[in-house]
Amino acid sequence: GGAAAGGGGAAAGGAGGGGGGGGGCCLALHTMEYEDEVGNDHDLNNDDCDDIINSEGSVITVGLKNVAVGPPADGNDATTSSSSWCGSSLCRCILLPAVQFHGFMKKLTDAFGWRFIFISVATYGINQGIGNEFNSFTTDYFFSENLHLGPAEGSTYSAFSSFPWTIKAFYGMAMDMIPIMGYHKGPYILVAGVVGSVAWLLLGSIRSISVIGATILLIASNFGRASPDVAIDAAVAERSIVRPELAADLQALCWGALGIGGVIASLTVGVLQDSVGTRGVYLVGTFTSIIIAIPAAMGFLAERREPPNNRNVCQNIKRGFGDPIGKWVFLVAIIVSLSSVALGLLSVFGHAVTVKASVTFGIAIFVVAPSVWIFLGKVSPVLARAATFIFLRGALQPSTFVLKYWYLRNDANCAKGFPCLSAEFIGWMDTVGYLFMFLGTVFYQKIFRTWSYRSTFALAQVLMTAFSLLDIFWVTRSNLKIGMPDEAFLFGSEVLEPILRRLSHMPMLILAAKLCPPGVEATLFALNMSLSNFGELVGMYLGSALLEMLGVKRGEFNNLELYIIIRSLAKLLPVFLIKFLVPLGSPDADAIDMSRMKQVENKDIEESTESIDKDVGEEEEFPDNDFKGEVVSMVSKDGYDRILHRASFAEGDVGGIR
């Protein structure tokens, strides 16, 4: 806690303690608390300092929590005020973030080993952070300048090439059920690294390539980043169970590496694009896959090898689909994966734009959404509604990269008076976008964390609509009439929108995690992320179809204003689903509270209590003072059964069910 309030050093690790110092650079211990082994909270004071602070400062474990402290000033009491400590040595203030970051990394390496930390940072920071930015930035140029595709075609092929991100749950199923040589994760990362390296290398080496050939290589490149993401997520989850007090630190490490990698890539990719060209960037990108293949081959994950009797694929699949909850999750994952491939093939090889649009919309609305609603409803009705919203929220919003085709620097755009922006400037724009995304995270933590899910989603969608409409002034060149340069208008939907996407994405991540029943957390969380990615992919297919219908073509861009209006107003459609699909409550509420709120809203609580109390009696007898019907009624039958067999309850400890 307190990372944002305690200065840059604590923010580097999120390891705890940032509280107080007046200068924002140092810590005042009297403002902090710690928790002992029996769960009692205590204020830190002068009497505690000798027991908990070593001579080096940094991070010290106290009971169950980690406390970050600044180095004592010249051997004096560690509670010296921040102003006097900082004033004694400006150098110490400047170096404090580095000292705390070193302590943060040392804590993680001591707990999990440097090899695991390395492969985690390499996967998130280099393979994804740098690789994703290189791929997304360069592919638009590749389709436009090298393959000479129009905005509708380019958006379609670009969307189809990213479908590996929509089947992440399928990767999770394969890793769980099909160990390679007895290992569940390492070999999959190795395969992904090799496939990704080959794809990057061929994209940069082949001088004459067809659109289909390039798309296949881009699919392989995306697979080389999407699959390791699932493996490392699962490895992080396993270690978080063993060391729950370090779970937040592992997440901070992964997401921090992802953000830093993205910023580094956005600062350099524009310069690389201008200096070595598209194929040169692809060749440089090869190292983003090699960097994960080598440590995976060297066993950096330190996995436990499955005994031979646990490597039977058929038995593992049968066991997985025999789970009363897992079988429904796996079924939805298969439906989503098959639908994603089918829609991608239709968009690429279909010819009649009305047919493509109708089939895409039909599969999304009448196949995928009902499947999620029905099958996940057997796990939890609240989960089913939320997952359906996660999917439809993206599917109902058409989107394309048409504006990038419009403002790229080439002879045709420059001759027609379009913005004609350089690759280096666009790279800087992406950097600003990352910073705005970070600001969105800060805003959410500081302001919107206590807001209800419904209010946050609704506000984000309304504001995204307003910002998206700003592009009309840009494409009509009205900004030049009032003396505003084109660069200023990039702070419309292309830059400011990441803040709003983060405001809606953060509660979605929390909601997806909190609604996962025990035993299938990793697969179900991956499924929710797949639904989010697939929804956005459907939106891109519909956006590409809309461009074709309106006749928006490369070099002309007729009816671009009408496309922007339709695209912007469509962002309001998810607002009408919020009341029916998004659960009540805020990120501070747990799944039990959200289930109870939904029951109250539907006025079904008495019926649910009678039904579930009956199920409890059929399972096992418990003393009356162990469980209360009103508590049990807060969760679904399947969710309750899962908790019942995994938790122990002390006599009279009703709260244990949480």
C-alpha angles and dihedrals in degrees: 000000000000096000095136094046097048102062137258096308096061090043090059091067107014082220097146140263114069099145130135134349116139092225093050088230102081137037131251104207096202089071094057136086135200135194123230127216094276094051101256117143120229134184115236113238139161093282092058097051099082090054101047109029123075125200093265099053109207118115123342127182114235113184107303101343136066117234120200115209136174121245113274114257111253093323094306124133110300090231091071108138117266094239095056093042092051093043092055092064126007088191090063091054091052093047096044094092089052091048092050092044089052090052091048093052093043090053092053095043091049090051101041107013130254093265094062092045090050096051091045092053091043092052097046102030104035109018094042107017097046097023096053093049093047091048099046095042097046099039092064090055091044094055094041105039104023102033095027096224124164122241094264094049094041092051091049095051092042091052093047092050090058096055092106086077090060095059099053091124088058090056089051091052091050093049092050097046106029113049115189110225087341097307125110103197117011097065091047090054090048092051091047092049093051093045091048093048093052091047094051091046095051093045089056097041107042109085098189116038134155124239091250092049092050091048092052091052091048089051089053090048092052091047087055089062104032098052098051088049090064093046094051091044089056092046091050090049091052093051091045089059091052094044105023092168088066097045094100091047092054090050090048090051094051098043092041090053090048092053095045091048091051093050092048091049094047090051093053108029095074092052090047091049092054095043107038102014133227097308091048091056090051090053091050088049091062091084091061089070098036089056091067099036095062099052090042090055090049092054098248091158091063093214124186109245116236115240115248093257090061096053097076103121096200093051092047092051091047090049092049095050090044092065109106092226103024094058092064092046091050092048093054090046091055092048092050092048095049092045091051093053093044094050091046093053091046093051093048101041102027118100109189105077094203091053092049092049094046095048093045092051092043095052091047096048103031103031114024100034095047091045091054091045096048104037099038086044087070087061098042131335091217091052091049093053094047094047091049090053092048089057100040093046090069098032093059095053114078113214138171141163092249095125091057089055087050098052101035115119110251135127096264095050095044092049092054095049097252117150093271097198123187124243090242092057092047088053090054088049090056089051090054088048090057090050091050089049088054089050088052089056091050092048091050093050094045102038115009103039092093093045118104119258090245095053094047094048092046095048092047093051094048093049092046088055091053094047092045091055090058088076089072090071089050100049092044087053090234089137091067091053090061093043098256115138122231092248091064092057091058084082087077122085092326095065113008093047092073088069091056093042088053091050090056096035097054096059089043090058091048092046092049092051097045095050095054111111118225117274099031101049097124096046094043093047089050088049092053090051089048090053090051092049093044091050091054089047091054088050090054092050090051091045091053090050090050091053090053092049092051093045096239103166137174113276094012108051094188115179091015089136091056091050091053092050093051092043092050098046091048088065087073093061096083089056090070091056097051097086093051102039111024114080123235119255136058135264088274090064121085129222092267092055092048091051091050092049091051091050091051090048091052093041090231100119097111093051092047092049093053093047097048095041087057091052091050091055091052093052105050142326118257131177114265092245093056099066136022122206093227091058095046091049091064094077134052121259095253093045091049093049090053093051092045094062096042103047137061121214125208117222109281093005101127092162091065091086089074 
